[in-house]
Amino acid sequence: MGNCGVISSASIICFLDSFLEVLNEPNAPQVRKDGFIFMVLSALPWCGKELQAREGQNFERIMNTIDSYIRNRDKTHLEILRVWRVDKPHPQEDMIDSLWKQILKMCKDEWDDNGFIPRPYLAFEGLLAEAVRQPVPRFTLPPHEPHMNYPKPHIVFRLFDTEDCTETDGCLLPSSDSIVRFLVEENLYQIFMTYYRERKECANKLLSYVNKDRVPLFHMVVEVMFGSMTRLPDAPMIDIAYATIFIELCKLQPSNMPQVLALATELLFERLDAMSKPSVDRFVSWFGHHLSNFQFRWSWDEWADCLNQDLESPKPSFIREVLEKCRRLCYHQRIVETVPQDFEPLVPAEPVIRFKYRQDDDDEMSENPAAACSRKLEYAIRSKATQEEILDILRDVPKPSQYDENDEDLDYNPNALDVFMQTLMFLASKTFTHSFSGIFYCELFYEYFSNEIYEYF
């Protein structure tokens, strides 16, 4: 509105000054100051040129105030927010430091944004110059309260180099100190945050980004999403959101997106030695889920070199955890058939189901009344018996020896609870889908055993 001649530049300066008043609050936490400083910084690419031209002295004062705060800002907390422990190949910068560096470069380049900020008012520049400019009211900061939430600081995630992007996208990756990098990443992140609950729409919006032909879109989308996924201390969205949207992106762009995603996975794997453990855990969760949706196909032979390392080192541990994640999403034999034989030391052990009431080689178990009741219960559940029929079977389970079988005051039979749970879990272990019995007998479970479920577990 200031660029269009609706609002006066002097009132915009006054408006921005009201945000900077947070720096004078004696007891304001740094996260509050960072939040308002970031608001001012994110506005400067849009209006900085106009403010510098019309309010040069006041604009310089604002820039100096911001520079002084950033130079003296406490950054000790940033160490625990680093995704990697080293600054190679990409320096890990705080979000405010990174944006400030980009704005300084933009100011040096005479506020050139390379056309990434839409400015339709330029076509009416002569007409708008004669417009009467109106003042905007001064903004009053709400006082700090302990319950207030402010934007959390984070490290700007960098993954790709310039040479990584020419093959698939055909465009050069903007430099890390370019304001274009901030504008595109911020736009993509806001699209992701707005539509992530609808994976199909989110993928479509990301791939339909307005400047998609001017930037390496596939690489920047992948970098933004991985940056969000590995952000510390907490990712903005649940793990499944990233996995499902990546799958949709691969479906919409099968010739490019899988290739870029594979490159990103390779780069993350190569840098595992310096990666923080929470970020590695999220990488494991995403990669295992991703493989399960693509028939567990991967170029495992390219990672065979890590087998010569200590099996407890980061790379072998990562592969072992991924295979364990995959096993939980399919079955053990599928994993054995998928990975090369050299990876056998990293393949998770085959799970063995031990059913307490089905020991065929145990003569005592074959004569156990509880085992007989368990077999009846198993047949009844498979036959989709009614709750009353299940209750009749459970009433035949003998009580523990320390209880009087004729004690009518006893609320429940612990042995019956054990038989019911063991049999139900045994049947559930034989299917990949949720057994109907888990829901069908939920009411029965609480009706019959009441609060003793807590004692059992």
C-alpha positions in Angstrom: 0.0 0.0 0.0 2.9 2.3 0.6 4.3 1.5 -2.8 1.0 2.2 -4.4 0.7 5.6 -2.8 -2.1 4.8 -0.5 -0.1 5.0 2.8 2.6 7.6 3.5 6.2 6.5 3.9 6.5 8.4 7.1 3.6 6.5 8.7 5.1 3.2 7.6 8.3 4.2 9.4 6.3 5.0 12.5 4.5 1.7 12.1 7.8 -0.3 12.0 9.2 1.8 14.9 6.3 0.5 17.0 7.5 -3.1 16.4 11.0 -2.1 17.3 9.9 -0.7 20.7 10.1 -4.3 21.9 13.8 -3.8 22.1 13.3 -1.3 24.9 11.2 -3.6 27.1 13.5 -4.5 30.1 12.0 -7.9 30.8 11.0 -9.1 27.3 12.4 -12.6 26.5 14.6 -12.8 23.5 12.1 -15.0 21.7 9.7 -12.1 21.8 12.2 -9.7 20.5 13.3 -12.1 17.7 9.7 -12.5 16.6 9.0 -8.8 16.1 12.4 -8.2 14.5 11.7 -11.0 12.1 8.4 -9.3 11.2 10.2 -6.1 10.4 12.8 -7.9 8.4 10.3 -9.8 6.3 8.6 -6.6 5.3 11.7 -4.8 4.1 12.1 -6.6 0.8 8.7 -5.3 -0.2 8.9 -1.7 0.9 12.6 -1.0 1.5 13.3 0.8 -1.7 10.4 3.2 -1.3 11.3 3.9 2.3 14.9 4.5 1.6 14.0 6.9 -1.2 11.5 8.9 0.7 12.6 8.6 4.3 16.3 8.0 4.0 17.4 9.2 7.4 14.7 7.5 9.4 15.1 4.3 7.3 18.9 4.3 8.0 18.0 4.6 11.7 15.8 1.5 11.6 18.6 -0.4 9.8 21.1 0.6 12.4 18.8 -0.4 15.2 18.3 -3.8 13.7 22.0 -4.2 13.0 22.9 -3.3 16.6 20.4 -5.9 18.0 21.5 -8.7 15.7 25.2 -8.1 16.6 24.5 -8.2 20.3 21.9 -11.0 20.2 22.5 -14.0 22.4 23.1 -17.1 20.2 24.1 -19.7 22.7 20.8 -21.6 22.1 21.5 -22.1 18.4 24.0 -24.8 19.1 21.3 -27.3 20.1 19.2 -26.4 17.0 21.8 -27.4 14.5 20.8 -30.3 12.2 24.5 -31.0 11.6 27.4 -30.5 14.0 29.7 -29.1 11.3 29.3 -26.2 8.9 30.5 -28.1 5.8 29.5 -28.1 3.0 26.9 -25.5 4.0 27.1 -23.0 6.9 24.2 -23.4 9.3 22.8 -19.9 9.9 20.1 -18.7 12.3 16.9 -17.6 10.5 17.4 -14.0 11.5 21.1 -13.8 10.7 20.4 -15.4 7.3 17.5 -13.0 6.4 19.5 -10.0 7.6 22.4 -11.0 5.3 20.0 -11.3 2.4 18.5 -7.9 3.0 21.9 -6.2 3.2 22.8 -7.7 -0.1 19.5 -6.7 -1.6 20.0 -3.1 -0.3 23.5 -3.1 -1.9 22.0 -4.3 -5.2 19.5 -1.3 -5.1 16.7 -3.5 -3.8 16.6 -5.7 -6.9 14.4 -8.7 -6.4 14.8 -10.1 -9.9 11.1 -9.8 -10.4 10.1 -12.3 -7.7 8.0 -9.7 -5.9 4.9 -8.8 -7.9 4.7 -5.1 -8.4 1.7 -4.4 -10.7 1.5 -0.8 -9.6 4.6 0.1 -11.6 2.3 0.3 -14.7 0.4 3.2 -13.0 3.4 4.9 -11.5 2.6 8.3 -13.0 -1.0 8.2 -11.9 -0.2 7.0 -8.4 2.4 9.7 -7.9 -0.4 12.2 -7.7 -2.4 10.2 -5.1 -3.1 11.6 -1.7 -1.3 9.4 0.8 -3.0 8.5 4.1 -1.3 7.9 7.5 -1.6 4.4 9.1 -2.2 4.3 12.9 0.6 3.5 15.1 0.6 -0.1 16.4 0.6 -0.8 20.1 2.4 -3.9 21.1 0.5 -6.2 23.5 2.4 -6.6 26.8 4.2 -9.8 27.3 2.3 -12.5 29.1 3.8 -15.9 30.3 1.2 -17.8 28.2 2.1 -16.1 24.9 3.6 -18.2 22.1 6.2 -16.7 19.8 7.8 -18.1 16.7 10.6 -20.5 17.6 14.1 -19.8 16.4 15.5 -22.3 13.9 18.5 -23.0 11.7 18.0 -22.4 8.0 18.3 -25.8 6.3 20.6 -26.1 3.3 21.1 -29.4 1.4 21.8 -28.8 -2.4 24.6 -27.1 -4.2 24.3 -25.1 -7.4 25.6 -28.0 -9.6 23.0 -30.4 -8.2 20.1 -28.5 -9.8 20.9 -28.0 -13.5 20.2 -31.6 -14.7 16.5 -31.9 -13.7 15.3 -28.4 -13.2 17.4 -26.6 -15.8 17.7 -23.5 -13.5 20.4 -22.4 -11.2 19.8 -22.5 -7.5 19.8 -18.9 -6.0 22.8 -18.2 -3.7 22.2 -18.5 0.0 22.7 -14.7 0.5 20.2 -13.8 -2.3 16.8 -12.4 -1.3 15.3 -14.7 -4.0 16.2 -17.7 -1.8 14.2 -16.3 1.1 11.2 -15.3 -1.0 10.8 -18.7 -2.7 11.5 -20.7 0.4 9.0 -18.7 2.4 6.3 -19.0 -0.3 6.8 -22.8 -0.6 6.8 -23.2 3.2 3.6 -21.2 3.5 2.0 -23.3 0.8 3.1 -26.4 2.6 1.7 -25.2 6.0 -1.6 -24.1 4.5 -2.4 -27.3 2.6 -0.5 -30.1 4.3 -3.7 -31.7 5.6 -4.8 -32.4 2.0 -1.8 -34.1 0.4 -3.1 -34.1 -3.2 -4.0 -30.4 -3.1 -0.7 -29.6 -1.3 1.4 -31.4 -4.0 -0.5 -29.6 -6.8 0.0 -26.2 -5.2 3.7 -26.8 -4.7 4.3 -27.9 -8.2 2.1 -25.0 -9.5 4.3 -22.3 -7.8 4.0 -19.1 -9.8 7.8 -18.8 -10.4 8.4 -22.5 -11.1 10.1 -21.8 -14.4 12.7 -19.5 -12.9 14.0 -21.6 -10.0 14.9 -25.3 -9.6 11.5 -26.0 -8.1 11.9 -29.7 -7.4 15.1 -29.2 -5.5 13.7 -26.3 -3.5 10.5 -28.1 -2.6 12.5 -31.1 -1.4 14.9 -28.8 0.6 12.1 -26.9 2.2 10.2 -30.0 3.2 13.3 -31.8 4.6 14.2 -28.6 6.4 10.8 -28.6 8.1 11.0 -32.3 8.8 14.4 -32.1 10.6 13.8 -28.8 12.4 14.7 -28.9 16.0 13.4 -29.2 18.6 10.1 -30.2 17.0 8.9 -30.5 13.4 5.9 -28.3 12.6 3.9 -31.3 11.3 3.6 -35.0 12.1 5.9 -37.4 10.2 3.2 -38.9 8.0 2.4 -35.5 6.4 5.9 -35.3 4.9 5.8 -38.9 3.7 2.4 -38.7 2.0 3.1 -35.4 0.3 6.4 -36.7 -1.1 4.5 -39.7 -2.5 2.0 -37.4 -4.2 4.8 -35.3 -5.6 6.5 -38.4 -7.1 3.2 -39.4 -8.6 2.6 -36.0 -10.3 6.2 -35.7 -11.5 7.5 -39.3 -11.9 10.3 -38.3 -14.3 11.9 -35.7 -12.0 10.8 -35.7 -8.4 11.9 -39.3 -7.6 15.3 -38.5 -8.9 15.7 -35.3 -6.8 14.3 -37.2 -3.8 16.9 -39.9 -4.3 19.6 -37.4 -4.5 18.5 -35.7 -1.3 18.4 -39.1 0.5 22.0 -39.8 -0.7 23.2 -36.5 0.5 21.6 -37.0 3.9 23.0 -40.5 4.2 26.5 -39.2 3.4 26.2 -36.6 6.2 24.8 -38.9 8.8 28.0 -38.9 10.8 27.4 -35.2 11.7 23.7 -35.3 11.9 21.7 -34.8 15.2 20.0 -37.9 16.6 16.4 -36.4 16.5 16.9 -35.5 12.9 18.2 -39.0 12.1 15.2 -40.5 13.8 12.8 -38.5 11.6 14.9 -39.4 8.5 14.5 -43.1 9.4 10.8 -42.8 10.0 10.2 -41.0 6.6 12.5 -43.3 4.6 11.0 -46.5 5.9 7.5 -45.3 5.1 8.6 -44.1 1.7 10.2 -47.4 0.8 7.1 -49.2 1.9 5.1 -47.3 -0.8 7.6 -48.1 -3.5 7.9 -51.8 -3.1 11.1 -51.4 -0.9 13.2 -50.7 -4.0 16.5 -49.0 -3.4 20.0 -49.0 -4.7 21.3 -50.8 -1.5 24.6 -51.8 -3.2 25.7 -48.2 -3.3 25.6 -48.2 0.5 27.6 -51.4 0.9 30.8 -49.6 1.9 29.3 -48.8 5.3 29.3 -52.5 6.1 33.0 -52.3 6.7 32.4 -49.9 9.5 31.5 -50.6 13.1 27.9 -51.8 12.9 27.0 -49.4 15.7 28.3 -46.4 13.8 25.8 -43.9 12.3 25.4 -45.3 8.8 25.0 -49.0 9.6 22.7 -48.1 12.5 20.6 -46.0 10.1 20.2 -48.9 7.7 19.3 -51.3 10.5 16.7 -48.9 11.9 15.2 -48.4 8.4 15.0 -52.1 7.8 13.3 -52.5 11.2 10.8 -49.8 10.2 10.2 -51.6 6.9 9.7 -54.9 8.7 7.0 -53.4 10.8 5.3 -52.2 7.6 5.4 -55.6 5.9 6.9 -58.9 7.1 10.3 -60.3 7.8 10.7 -62.5 4.7 10.0 -59.6 2.4 12.9 -57.7 3.9 15.2 -60.6 3.6 14.3 -60.9 -0.1 14.7 -57.2 -0.8 18.1 -56.3 0.5 21.4 -57.9 -0.8 22.8 -60.8 1.2 25.8 -58.7 2.3 23.3 -56.7 4.5 22.3 -59.7 6.5 24.0 -58.5 9.7 21.7 -55.4 9.6 18.5 -57.3 8.9 16.3 -57.4 12.0 15.8 -60.7 13.7 12.7 -62.6 12.6 9.9 -62.1 15.2 8.8 -65.3 16.9 5.3 -65.4 18.3 5.2 -67.2 21.7 1.6 -68.1 22.4 1.3 -69.1 26.0 -1.6 -71.5 25.5 -0.3 -73.3 22.3 2.7 -75.4 23.3 2.2 -78.5 21.2 5.2 -80.3 22.6 4.2 -79.6 26.2 2.1 -82.4 27.7 1.1 -80.4 30.7 -0.2 -77.5 28.5 -2.3 -79.9 26.4 -4.0 -81.0 29.6 -4.4 -77.4 31.0 -8.1 -76.3 31.2 -7.1 -72.8 30.3 -5.5 -74.0 27.1 -8.7 -75.8 26.2 -10.7 -72.6 26.8 -8.2 -70.7 24.7 -8.8 -73.1 21.7 -12.5 -72.6 22.1 -12.1 -68.9 22.3 -9.9 -68.8 19.2 -12.5 -70.8 17.2 -15.3 -68.5 18.6 -13.5 -65.3 17.6 -12.7 -66.7 14.1 -16.4 -67.5 13.8 -17.4 -64.0 14.9 -19.2 -65.2 18.0 -21.4 -62.9 20.0 -20.3 -61.3 23.3 -22.5 -63.6 25.2 -20.9 -66.7 23.7 -17.4 -65.3 24.5 -18.5 -64.7 28.1 -19.7 -68.2 28.4 -16.3 -69.6 27.3 -14.4 -67.2 29.7 -16.5 -68.3 32.6 -15.1 -71.9 32.2 -11.5 -70.7 32.8 -10.5 -71.9 36.3 -9.6 -69.2 38.8 -6.2 -69.1 40.4 -5.6 -71.5 43.2 -5.4 -68.8 45.8 -9.0 -67.8 45.1 -12.0 -69.8 46.1 -13.8 -70.9 43.0 -17.1 -70.4 44.7 -16.3 -66.9 45.8 -19.1 -64.9 44.2 -17.7 -61.6 45.5 -14.7 -61.7 43.3 -15.2 -59.2 40.5 -13.1 -60.9 37.9 -11.0 -63.9 37.1 -7.3 -63.0 36.4 -6.8 -66.2 34.4 -9.8 -65.4 32.1 -8.3 -62.0 31.4 -5.0 -63.6 30.5 -6.6 -66.2 28.2 -8.6 -63.5 26.5 -5.7 -61.2 25.9 -3.2 -63.9 24.9 -5.7 -65.4 22.4 -6.8 -62.1 21.0 -3.2 -60.9 20.4 -2.2 -64.3 18.9 -5.0 -64.0 16.3 -4.1 -60.3 15.6 -0.5 -61.3 14.9 -1.7 -63.3 11.9 -3.1 -60.4 9.9 -1.7 -57.2 8.4 -4.9 -55.4 9.0 -6.6 -54.5 12.3 -8.6 -57.5 13.5 -12.3 -56.9 13.9 -12.0 -58.4 17.3 -10.0 -55.4 18.6 -13.0 -53.2 18.1 -15.8 -55.8 18.3 -14.8 -57.0 21.8 -13.7 -53.6 23.2 -17.1 -53.2 25.0 -16.9 -56.8 26.2 -13.4 -56.3 27.5 -14.3 -53.4 29.8 -17.7 -54.8 30.8 -16.2 -58.0 32.0 -12.8 -57.0 33.4 -13.6 -53.5 34.5 -10.5 -51.6 35.8 -8.3 -54.7 36.3 -6.9 -54.2 32.8 -4.4 -51.8 34.4 -3.3 -54.5 36.8 -2.7 -56.8 33.9 -0.4 -54.5 32.0 
